[in-house]
């Protein structure tokens, strides 16, 4: 029984077992504690007890000789007369017990404790530590221990607090600074809302931010409208939600798998089937209200229609790799007749102020309201870029700096691809509620004289043509452009572009069709809710680009990247008529496209190696003549490309679609060479795709 009492006393600390002070209950009161507030009386009593022990307790000689370190446990009471009496004392030495008894017999008489105003006795336990410690030091140590314990308790709960901070996912992406994945088909669903008469939107610089478009189109209402009723976790993830989606007050992020699984048949090919096998993942999210991130990784193998394979191999880079998959990147051989082409795209998006968004990443950009762009397109492979979008009043100003590659063997150095740089700016001005005017300027330069990325072009409001003259006309290739759009009504608008690579007024007046007149133009019209059919868009577009536009007399400063043009897919020396229809009903969609065009190609047969102006990578000084230059010169080729696609949107969160399409292509040159020959293709395709980018097969 004695051991039980001792153990109990050791666990009981003086302060913690002091009874709480209530209005009906008061502890004993030392003379020094009179006048202390009621809620501090117990603390004052405790302090006086420890101070009396410290001032009067004499450690016995036996404990000092043995260098004893421990404690004496004392159970005492203050009776109704205010006198201290020991009830039980436990210590290793009897001398310690006797000394403790002596000290407590010398306590002064105090006011007894009261309960409801009546005197009562109070019992306490107190440990007397040997060696003795100053009560002030004990108090500081206790406070420090309490502080440490508070911090430890806080950090120990940190992990659980993170779990508790997670809230219901509300899809903050739909109002974030992330880009809406740029596909022409998906943009058609909100294009009319952006182009209503009287809106102050700017629709040429793409991709759009969710934050900007959400002012005109209710993404959350669309999401709720498309939601499927399902109770199971698997059903929600398949039909409505991201695979992983987390959100708190400070952050959110999602993770989705990426698939592009296709199988098809090219009637002209000598292999059995076409296919594409893409797997990957997509991560996107936000930290705070102004910072967002996006990253996607694709691992792909594929074999396409024969004309696509031929085109990809015609783009091949210096080195052992057999092809560049158009719009994606360098491919290595997979098996005997397929390609392996990994791709990664990512960017950071930050909006330090309402009027400014900054993006840095690896991807593509587009300027224009049409299917094609003559200014800056997304037909080439992804590349590093830095972009500033500034909006104020009726103005949107886009600055883009890009790091591009020329991968031809004639420009490589020590087996490394040549790096070149592009800077452009585009000013969009809503002149009236119906008319928008855009001004564009771009320059491409290389590491001439080891100048690297020329800081002259970092200035966002300079005129590049002036800088080109200042640094030497051969140091860069500057291009000017303009765009316009007019809204006839909420349902009909007309758009246009004009590109000017070089212009000689004297040659224009001469009327001899000089090669120096390097320009192109685009005219188009969009008809929303065509013929009063909701969600039916019809689009007609005409593009014409004169020979030698985008090319240059310096081998690497052409308007291209990875052997692909940075503007029109066909390069230059072309005319083209495009008719597009797009329809969407709930999760169903259908797209139809017909392209009729004329191209002028080079012979490259060993006898005639002239540049006729279609290949932007050729030096324009290799032309066969200076005047009489016409669109379609060289090997005039008539092109027909028709595509019909229909499908079903499986998951709006990840943009996963199931689809089938058919492409009919007729390529009819008026001369046959080793690289230019007639082709008639019918390509059937069926697949499952996470639709994140435009993929152009209409070359």
Number of C-alpha atoms within 10 A of each C-alpha: 5 9 9 9 12 18 11 11 21 17 10 17 15 17 14 9 13 18 14 12 14 12 11 10 17 24 26 26 22 19 13 11 17 12 9 13 10 14 13 11 20 22 14 19 20 19 17 18 16 19 15 16 20 17 12 15 17 14 16 15 11 13 17 12 8 8 11 14 11 15 18 19 23 25 19 19 18 22 20 18 14 22 19 22 16 19 13 17 21 21 17 12 13 13 15 24 18 13 17 24 19 15 17 20 13 13 16 12 16 19 18 22 21 18 14 11 11 12 18 19 18 20 16 20 23 22 20 20 13 16 14 17 14 14 19 12 10 14 12 12 12 12 12 12 12 12 12 12 12 12 12 12 11 12 12 11 11 12 11 10 12 10 10 10 13 15 12 10 14 13 21 18 22 19 18 22 27 26 21 19 18 19 14 16 16 18 14 17 17 16 19 22 19 20 25 20 20 15 14 20 22 24 19 23 19 21 18 19 19 20 17 17 21 16 13 17 17 14 18 15 10 12 15 10 11 16 17 14 10 13 8 9 10 12 13 17 17 19 20 22 21 21 16 12 17 17 19 18 11 11 16 22 22 22 18 22 18 22 22 21 19 21 18 21 19 22 16 14 16 8 13 9 17 20 20 20 19 21 18 18 14 18 16 20 24 24 15 12 16 15 20 24 21 19 17 19 18 20 17 19 21 22 21 26 24 19 19 16 19 13 17 23 17 14 19 23 21 18 12 10 15 19 24 25 24 25 21 17 21 23 26 19 16 13 9 6 11 19 25 22 21 18 16 16 17 18 20 19 23 20 19 12 9 10 12 16 20 17 22 19 20 19 17 23 20 20 24 24 23 23 16 21 25 31 26 22 20 25 26 25 24 22 19 16 21 17 20 20 18 18 16 10 9 15 19 23 21 22 22 20 23 23 17 24 19 26 23 18 15 12 16 15 9 6 11 13 20 18 19 22 22 23 24 25 23 23 21 25 20 21 13 14 16 19 18 23 19 24 17 23 22 25 25 26 26 24 14 13 7 8 10 13 19 15 8 13 22 14 11 17 11 13 17 25 17 12 17 20 13 11 12 10 13 14 20 25 26 29 22 20 20 21 26 22 24 19 20 13 14 17 19 21 22 20 22 24 26 22 23 22 20 17 14 12 9 9 15 13 9 9 10 12 15 19 24 21 21 22 24 24 20 24 19 21 21 23 19 26 17 17 11 9 10 12 19 20 24 20 21 19 21 21 23 21 30 26 32 31 28 35 28 22 15 18 14 27 26 28 27 23 23 25 23 24 25 27 22 22 21 20 26 31 30 27 22 19 18 19 18 19 19 22 21 20 11 11 15 15 19 19 19 17 19 19 19 16 20 22 25 27 23 20 20 14 12 7 7 11 13 20 25 28 34 27 25 26 27 22 20 25 15 13 17 14 13 12 14 11 23 18 21 24 22 24 19 19 22 20 19 20 19 19 20 17 17 19 19 18 22 19 22 18 20 24 18 23 22 20 19 18 18 19 20 17 22 16 19 20 21 13 14 13 13 8 12 18 13 14 14 14 18 18 22 20 21 19 19 20 21 23 21 16 14 14 15 12 18 18 16
